[in-house]
Amino acid sequence: MRDEYDFSGSRPNPYAERVRRPVTVNIDVETIDYFKEEARRTGISYQNIINMYLGECAAQKIRLTFV
């Protein structure tokens, strides 16, 4: 290893602000099956699809309504 490294030409990590935290969530079987089918169809993992969907809901500030 070198004693020093030159980082003057480096760029900031674009994902540094998008840190993920593992969580445990109980989700209905039918709901998981839906997202897993979407994962097969799109080639994107079902966890990423759920994260994208929830992120979009948060970005749009969608409020839950209960009947």
DATA-V596986 format. One record per pair of residues at least 24 apart in sequence whose ideal C-beta (glycine too) atoms are under 8 Angstrom apart, sorted by sequence separation. I is the first residue (numbers start at 0). GAP is how many residues later the second one is. D is the distance in whole Angstrom. If there is no record, write none. Layout:
# DATA-V596986
i = <I,I>
gap = <GAP,GAP>
d = <D,D>
This chain:
# DATA-V596986
i = <19>
gap = <31>
d = <8>
